[in-house]
């Protein structure tokens, strides 16, 4: 570590060595303490971590057998002091008291956060140090309102400050992720909860380590599912990223809530890394593909067919991405298999061109399911009903003739031959 310090100084770099910076506060140590796990933290920050009921090391997640903090690491403190003396200017890395956050002592429900959420011009220009102070409030403050306000300020940073990469690096650290989880467990403010879910989705979709941190504790996943079931529908995107087991969905009776989200308009949700409606369709497809013995999946399918949900699923065939379209197709295929009467509704309302566009982008199994889906629609008794189906740029009136071709080696290949009903000339060939 001494060699690193001398190298930093001699090279003229003013950035402190990483060993001089607390992983919780992201600031230079003032009173460093080294735990039994070998990790060093700022005394005040790790003490507040422990006082909040966390009995593990924030970095290693090892259980702390001794909750009494050790003496100051004077060797490290002296190294920091020497570095400060030889560094021309390190004021920007010093801990400064912030006067940005003023939390009035008023009733919780009547307090309007928007009065105090002010991101000054320095923040917009990239003042990462202010963000560090806000993150410190999130991770160490014992005052819930102050931690909640920190979440809202971090959300504003993310949306308005043009420094996404720097923010991503700071928010992906385990102590910060755990700070967000604490908010999910303790806050009852919908705006704060939505902001927390939004931030976890944004950083989690970009960094798998964040997802690993969240899935390490089962109760964290259960908390997110609980919030979703109680109306925080944006949480479905985070659930999609966490990918819990299908048995968890069935045990926690999530299917009906997924259907509720599917039936909502896309503009009812905030802009996120993924639309909640699309996430719900994908998760719902995973649920109904599951074979269970207690009939739970069958009840879900009946709910889709009997209500307006099936029309919403049909509309999802036109969603933006392949995974979403294929998921909608799988749901409709399973509905047809359970109740063939719904073929007419699907044939009448479905725009099938997006399904065909997916054909070359999916694996063999999903290609087979697309063929099976189209074949089910072919079974319609009325020729006019089938010919009136919409295939977009693939032709207004088409007859699809899927068949299985077996090569000389014995491998199977699925081919679809759409023929114009007027000329019987092949209009497209998909292999």
N, C-alpha and C positions, 0 to 999 in steps of 0.2 A: 504494500500500500504506500510506503514511503517513496519507493521508486516512482510510482504513479504520480504522487504529489509533486516530486521534484521535476518530473517530465512536464507536468501541466504548467508549473511556474516558469521553467526555463524556456518553454516554447511560447510563452507570452499569452497563453490562453487564460481567460478570466472565468471560464465555466468551472465550478467546483467539481472535484473528483466525485464519482457516484458514491463512494464510501463515506463522504462527508454529508450526504443528504438523507434525511429521514424518509423512508418509503411511504409513510402515512401523510406527513405534511408536505412532502416534496420540497422542504426548505432545509438550509444548513442547520446541523445540530447545534443546540445551545447547551443541552444537558443530556448527552447520549447515554443510554443504558443498554447493555448487551444481555439478552435473555439466554436461558439455558439451551435454546435451540441454535444459538450462534448468530441470531439476527439482532441488529441494533436499531433502536427507535428513540425518538425524542421522549423524555420521561413523561411529560404532561400528556402527550398524545397516547402513548401505550397505557398509561394509567386510566385515562378516560375510556379507552377500549375495554379494559378489564372491568371498570366500574359499571359498564353497560351490560355486563353479564357474558362477555366473550372470554372464554378460558382457553383459547388456543392462540398460537402464534399467527398473526395476520398473513404472513408470507408462506410459512411451511405448513400451516394448519395442524401442527403437532400440539397435543395437549400440554398445557403448562402445569407442571406439578407444584411449582412454587409461585404463588401469586404475589409475593412480596418482591418488589423491584430491587435489583442489586444496586450497588454503589455506582456512581458516575464512572464512565469509562474515560479516565483522565489521560490515558495515552492518546486516544483518539481526539480528545478535546485539545490537547497540546498541539497535535498535528494541525488541527483546524486553525488554532490561533496563529501558528507559524505561517500557514498558507495565507491567512488574512493580512498578516504584516507584509508579506512579500508580493501580494496582489494589489496592483494600483487602485482598483475600484471593484468592490464586491457588494456595494449597497443594494443592488437589484436582487441579490440572493438572500438578503437579510429578512428575518421575519418582522413585519411591520403590523402594528395594530390597524385594523381596518375600520373606517367609519362609513362604509357603504351600507351596512345593514342596520336598520333601526327598527326593532320589533316593539311596538307599543303594547302596554299591558292592558289589552282590551279583551272582550269576550271572543272566543275562537270563531264562532259562527259569523259575527258581525265584522270581523276584520277583513278589509279589502287589500289583498296582497299587491294589486296592481299599482297602488300608490308608491310602493317602495321598490318595485322592480325597475330599476333604471340602469341600463347599461351605457356607460358614458362613452364618449368618442374614443378614448384611449383603448377601451375594450374592443370596439369595432375595428380599430387599427391593429389589433393583435397583442394587447397587453396580457400576456399569458400569466403574469404574476398575480393579477387580480383573480384569475380563474383558480389558481392554486389556493388562494386564501378562501375562496368560496367552497372548494372541495374539502378543505380542512374543516370548515363549518359542518359540512355534511357528515364527515367521518368521525368527528370528535365531539360535536356539541351535544349536551344533554338536554337542551331545550328543543322540543319537537318543532315549534314554530320556526326557529332559526334554521333547523335542518331542512324543513319544508321549503322555506324561502330560498335556501341554497339550491335545491333541485330546480326551482323555477328560474333562477338566474343561470344555472348551467344549461337549461333548455334554451334560454335566450342566446347564450354564447354560441351554442351549437347552430342555431338557425340564422344568426345574424353576423357573427364574427367569421371572417373568411380565413379560418385556420383549423379546418376539420382534422387534418392529420395530427396536429399537436394536441387537440382536445381528445382525439381517439386514444392517443398514447396515455394520457393522464387518466381517462375514465375506464380504461381496460384493466387497471391494477386491481387485484383482489380486494384490498381494503375499501376501495371506492365502490366496487360492485356490491360488497357486503353492506356498505352504507345505503345504497339504493334499496337493497332487500329489507333493511331495517325500516325504511319509509313504507314499503309495501305492507309490512306487518303492523305498523303503528298508526299510519295516517288514515283519516276518514274524509279528507278533502279530495273530491273527485278530480279537480284540476291538477292537484299535486300528484295523485296516483296516475293520471293519464300522462303527465310529463315524465314520471319515473319509468313507466312502461315504454314510452316513446324512446327515451335515452337508452334503456337496456336493449331494445330492439335494434336501434341504430348501431351501437357498438358491438352487440352480439352477432349481427349479420355480417360484420367485417372481421371479427376476431373469435375464432373457436375457443380460445382460452376463456373468454367471458362465459360462454355456454357451459364449459367444463366447471367453472366456479359455481354457476347456478345449479347445476345438476348434482353437485357433490353432496348436497343435503336434501333429502326427500321432502322435508317440510317446506323448503323454499318453493319447490315445484307445486306442492299442494296449495300453498298460499296463492300462487299466481292463478291456478285453476279455480280456486274459491272466488277470487276477485272477478274472474271472467263470468262465472255462473251467477254472480250478483250484479251483473250489468256493466262491468268494465270490458266492453267487447273488444277494445283495441288489444287487450291482453292475449287474444287468440293468435296474434302474430308471434308473440313471444313463446307461446305454447308450441306453435309450429316449429320454431327454431330449437326448442328444447327436445322435441320429439319423444314425449313420454310413451310408454307402452300402450297398446290398444286396450288392454285389460283395465288400465287406469281410467281411460275414457268411459268404459262401460260401467266400472265400479262407481265412478263419480257422476254418472248420469249426465254426460256432457252433450249428447247427441241433439237433444231438443234445443239447447242454446246455440249449437252450431247451425241448426236450421233457422233459428231466429235471425242470426247474422246474415245468412245466405239470402234471406228475404228482404233485407234492408237495401237502400240505395247506396251506391258507392260514395256519393257526395255527402253522406251522413257521417263519414269518418274523416279524421285528420289525415293529412298526407304523411305516409310512413314509408319505410323501406319496402313494405309489401302491403297490399290492400287487405284488410281484415276479411273481406268477403272471399277473396281468393284463398286465403289461408284456411278458412272454414270449409270451403269446398274440398280442398285437398285432404284435410283431416277427416271429413265426413266420408270420403271415398275409402280411406284407410279403415274406418270403423265398419262400414258395411261389407268390406271384403273379408272381414274376420268371421270365422265359423265358430259360433258359440252354442252351447247346449241349452241355455236357459231361454232362448227365444228373444233376447234383447235386440239383436240385430234385425230380426224380422219385424219387430215392432217399429223400429226406426224406418224401415223401408215402407211399411204401411202408412206411417205418418207422412212420408214424402208423397206417396201416391194419392192419399185421401185429401190432402190440403192443396194450397196454392204453391207449396214449395217446389213441386215438380216443374212448374212453369219457370220458376226462378233458376232451377238447375239447368233447364234447357237454355236459358239465356246465358248461363255461364260457359256454354260451348264457345262463346265469342270473346272470352276473356283474353288478356294480352299474351300470356305465355303458354307454352306447350303443356307444362305440368298441370296447369289449371284446367285447360281444355280437356286433357285426357282424364283428369279426375272427374270432371262433370260427365264425360262419356261413360266412365265406369259405373257411376251412380245410376245413370239412366239404363244401362245394360242390366244391372242387377234388378232394377224395378221391373223391367220387361220380363225377366226370368221369373219373377215372383207373381206378376200379374200382367199377362199379355195384353189386356185391354188398354193399357196406357200407351201402346204403340201408336194409336191414332193421334193422340195428343202430341206425342213427340214428332211424328211425321208431319203434322200440320204446322207446328210452331218452330221446329229446329232449323237453324242455319247450319248446314252440314259442311260447307266449304272449309271452315276453320278446322274441322276434324280431319278432313283430307289433307290439309296443309301440314298436319302433325305427323302424317304417316311415315315420312322418310326420316323423321327426327327421333323416333322412339325405337325401343328394342323389339326383338322378335315377339315376345309375349304381348306387349302392348299393341303391336301390329295385328296380332291374332285377335285381340279384343276389339279393335276397331272394325276388322272384317266381320267379327261375330255380331257387333252392334248393327252394322249395315245389313247383314243377312237377316237379322231379326226384323228389321223394317221391311225387307223384301217380302216377308210372310204376310203382309197385308192382303186381305182378300180383294180390296178394291184397287184396280190398276190406276184409276184416276188419283186416288189418295197418294199412292207412291210417286206417280209422275209429277205431282204438284209440289213435291219436296224441293227445298231450295239448296242448290249446290253452288251458288255464286258463280265465280268465273269458270267452274268446271262444267257448266252447261245447265240450261234451265230444266230440261227434261232428260233424265238419265236412267238407264238400267244398269245396276252394278252387279257384275257377275264374278264374285270371288271364287277362286279355286286354289287348291294346294298342288304345287308342282314338286315332284320328287326327282332330285338329280341322280346322276349315275353313282355317286358316292353314297346315296341313301339319305342325304340331308333334305329337309323340307324348306320350301320357299313359298311364301304367300303372295299371290298376285291378284290385283283387281283390274278388271277390264270394264271401264264405263263406256257404254255405247249410246250414241244419240238415238232416241226412240224414233226419230224421223228417218235417218239415213242408215242406221245400224253401222256407222263408221266409228272406229275407236276414237274417242276424244281425248283420252289421256291414258298413260300407262304408268302404274306405280309398282315399283319392285322392292 
